[in-house]
Amino acid sequence: MRSPQRRHRRAARAEAAAARRPGRTGLLVTQVLVLTLFATLLVRMWYLQVPMADHFRSLAEASHTQTLIVPATRGQILDAVGRPLVRNRTELVVSADYHALMAQDDGGDAVLRRLAGVLDRPFEELRQRTRLCGPDVPRPCWPGSPYQPISLAEDVDPKVALQIMERREEFPAISAQQQAQREHTRGSAAVQTLGYLSPITAQELEERENLRTQFTGVDQVGRDGLEAAYDEELRGTAGRRRLGVDNMGNVTGVVHESPSQPGMHLVTSLDRRVQDIVEEALARGVKRSRNEGNPADAAAGVVMDVRTGRIVAMASLPTYDPEVWDGGIDQETYDGLLSEKAGEPLISRAVQGQFPPGSTFKVSSLAAAAENGYSLDADYACPSSITVGGRSFQNFEGNAHGTLDLHRAIVVSCNTVFYKLGYDMWRKDGGIKPKGEPEDAMAAMATGFGFGAPTGIDLPHEVPGRIPDREWKREYWEAGREDACARAENGYPEVAKDDPGHADYLKRAAEEFCVDGYAWRAGDAVNFAIGQGDVLVTPLQLARAYAAIANGGTLWEPRVGKGFVSADGKQTREIPPVKAGELPVSDATLDYLRGALTDVPKEGTAQGAFDGFPQDRVSIAGKTGTATLLGRHESAWFASFAPADDPRFAVVVLISQGGTGGAMAAPVARDIYDGIYGFPPKSDGAPPESERGDAPGEADARKPEDEPLAPAIPGGVPPAELPTVRPDGTIVAPEGYAD
């Protein structure tokens, strides 16, 4: 039997053991937790140092590097033979290192003041150009990276640049270096077609993420013409240069560099010699017109290959000096390029100018009549005037030609024959209140000729022209009814002060328009038939239409770009012609039209302009046109193609407010054909004004009539092949076309 003391000791030992057990458990848990934390830390350290090493290395480098985009050398724009139209030239540019300038005690003011004296520029201009552009910093400022040299002055005289470089201690942070600049080799020739460059905007970089990988804020992009249409191919591929930078922003070296790839050369279908001929012929035509007392204010000329739709030459006056874009353009100068007072020289009249076509439009009207039941063998009356809807519509200068066929109506340009055709077809549709769906055959044919819609040329900002019909008239009325009704009530007091009769006429016209201006009236139909009224076309549209008549009915999408050749000549790519459609005209009607147009320069309204031209060698087919707009002087047109028996070129000339087509536009076209084929120019008793060939503005080199001229295009056939670019960058013309 156990004593009570032994039992007490045993219980005490049990209690002590029980008390020790929770402490041991907690210690064990703590040990496990510590070991787990150490294991987790080791795994994390391994993850950061091994799998994520490259990632953090790149982040570390990024925090001490700056990546610059290095623009590629832009490709040249060449003519069809390989002659440069736009190329790159180098010029001396004085630049500043932003960080080195800002590190100076005065922020570089003293250096810039000394530099202003050497450059003969205002200090304030240089100071402003060193500011970094931002939301609160207006131009002028630096739109690029602070790690790029900031341009302070362009096209610096080498002697001035040498002074700066020899006195480096006086001009710390300043350097002078060669930079590429775009150069138009022919000055203002074809400037609207070639286009221009301007810096990409901060807004564009912000809105389009893909641009940020290709551009900095100072890079140039195409803004108009071919420079814009083929910007990506011309631009090439930008390179990358990663610079090491310390914590003070100073560049420590180049970490990595990937070279840029130069842009492709764009070969165009333009012929530089023909372009010069067109430019000079238009300038002479405008001057001749003004000498006759006409307020000629603009002109355009188009030469197209009728077999492919390729543009051989395209000119527009007034023009401008492309050097205005060098170093950036200020707002005042840019506004001047678009001002009506200056003649809006930035706009291409060939592609963006809309004018009534006058009698050149009669080819469409004749086709509409022939395809809608009117006989090509019938005779039609050509009185001096006809009365339609209570109004008298007259022939030009009130001439009457008796009875004639449609061939002769084209040759002598009888308006009254076409007035009657338009009126009869309008009545056939039901007149002012047609029953059912009217055919509007003349409008439908004009649309089939490609009028009233863009041609699809590879240039930006093309306008569609206008082919009015019943639907258009209603839309026009709905848009202007409110204003017309107000004028019908209140009249034109501002006009009445100087011309009460004209103000009364305008008020009556407003009253008529207010009531039923939606109606397609007989006057609308007859004016449409001769390309007047509300009909508007562009010179390019007219050239394409006449090219289609010449080639048997094919409407081409006009093209200026012909192909691409790499800077080393190893890669080439052609831009193929694109067929847009066919004229909705029978072969018989097309033959009839070609025959009539062939007689216009021989015995019709263009006979005087082509007097003495060797039609036996190159027969010209064409049509004169004289168009009027309310409040403006008549404009002169000549639309043509040649040779008539084997057509190759379509030539269209417009002189806005220049007079009659036969007297003013046709002589310009004759000058163009003379140059293309190398014929002696027509003598008018006065010496020619300028060179025809490769150097506009130099001394006249046109030869006497007894000496042959070299044709601008050998054999009268544009080259089919692209020029060859050699590995050294020199360009070789296609065989048979070398200068």
NORRA-V647232 format. One record per backbone hydrogen bond with DSSP energy under -0.5 kcal/mol. NH is the residue of the N-H (numbers start at 0). CO is the residue of the C=O. Records with the same first field share a line. If there is no record, write none. Layout:
NH=CO  CO
//
This chain:
6=2
7=3
8=4
9=5
10=6
11=7
12=8
13=9
14=10
15=11
16=12
17=13
18=14
19=15
20=16
21=17
22=18
23=19
24=20
25=21
26=22
27=23
28=24
29=25
30=26
31=27
32=28
33=29
34=30
35=31
36=32
37=33
38=34
39=35
40=36
41=37
42=38
43=39
44=40
45=41
46=42
47=43
48=44
49=45
50=45
51=46
52=49
55=51
56=52
57=53
58=54
59=55
60=56
61=57
62=58
63=60
64=61
65=242
67=65  240
69=67  238
70=68
74=233
76=85
77=75  265
78=82
79=269
81=78
84=76
85=76
86=182
88=180
90=178
92=176
93=152
94=92  174
95=149
96=172
97=95
100=96
101=97
102=98
103=100
106=103
108=105
111=107
112=108
113=109
114=110
115=111
116=112
117=113
118=114
119=115
120=115
125=121
126=122
127=123
128=124
129=125  126
130=127
132=141
133=136
136=133
137=135
141=130
142=140
147=144
149=95
150=148
151=93
152=93
155=91
159=156
160=156
161=157
162=158
163=159
164=160
165=161
166=162
167=164
169=166
170=166
173=170
174=94
176=92
178=90
180=88
182=86
184=84  182
185=84
186=183
188=185
190=187
193=189
194=190
197=220
199=218
204=200
205=201
206=202
207=203
208=206
210=207
211=207  208
212=209
213=210
214=210
218=215
220=197
222=195
223=195
225=192
226=193  223
227=223  224
228=224
229=225
230=227
233=229
234=230
235=231
236=260
238=69
239=257
240=67
241=255
242=65  240
243=252
244=63
245=249
248=245
251=243
252=243
254=241  252
255=241
257=239
260=236
261=259
262=72
263=232
264=564
265=75
266=264  562
267=77  265
268=559
270=311
271=269
274=270
275=271
276=272
277=273
278=274
279=275
280=276
281=277
282=278
283=279
284=280
285=281
286=282
287=283
288=284
289=285
290=286
291=287
292=289
293=288
295=293
296=655
297=655
298=316
299=653
300=314
301=651
302=312
303=649
304=309
305=303  647
306=647
307=304
308=304
310=558
311=302  309
312=302
314=300
316=298
321=319
323=320
324=321
325=322
327=324
333=329
334=330
335=331
336=332
337=333  334
338=335
342=339
343=338
345=336
346=343
348=346
350=347
351=347
352=347  348
354=352  536
357=530
359=356
360=357
361=358
362=359
363=360
364=360
365=361
366=362
367=363
368=364
369=365
370=366
371=368
372=369
373=368
379=403
381=401
385=392
387=385  390
390=387
392=385  390
393=391
394=383
397=394
398=395
400=381
401=381
403=379
408=404
409=405
410=406
411=407
413=408
414=412
417=413
418=414
419=415
420=416
421=417
422=418
423=419
424=420
425=421
426=422
427=423
428=424
429=426
430=425
432=429
435=433
437=435
443=439
444=440
445=441
446=442
447=443
448=444
449=446
450=445
452=449
457=557
458=456
461=458
462=350
465=535
467=465
472=468
473=469
474=470
475=471
476=472
477=473
478=474
479=475
480=476
483=479
484=480
485=481
486=482
487=483
488=484
489=485
490=486
494=491
495=491
496=492
497=494
498=494
502=498
503=499
504=500
505=501
506=502
507=503
508=504
509=505
510=506
511=507
512=508
513=509
514=510
515=511
516=512
518=515
520=518
524=520
525=521
526=522
527=523
528=524
529=525  526
530=527
531=526
534=531
535=465
536=354
538=348
539=349
541=537
542=538
543=539
544=540
545=541
546=542
547=543
548=544
549=545
550=546
551=547  548
552=547
554=580
555=553
556=577
557=555
558=308
561=266
562=266
563=572
564=264
565=570
568=565
572=563
574=561
575=573
577=556
579=554
580=554
582=552
584=582
589=585
590=586
591=587
592=588
593=589
594=590
595=591
596=592
597=593
598=594  595
599=595  596
600=596
602=598
603=598  599
604=410
605=599
606=603
609=605
610=607
612=609
614=612
616=613
617=613
620=640
621=596
622=638
624=636
626=634
631=628
634=626
635=654
636=624
637=652
638=622
639=650
640=620
641=648
642=618
643=618
645=642
647=641
648=641
649=303
650=639
651=301
652=637
653=299
654=635
655=297
657=654
658=633
663=659
664=659  660
665=660
667=663
668=664
669=665
670=666
671=667
672=668
673=669
674=670
675=671
676=672
677=673
678=673
690=697
697=694
706=703
708=677
711=674
712=675
713=711
715=712
716=713
723=731
725=723  729
728=725
731=723
736=733
//
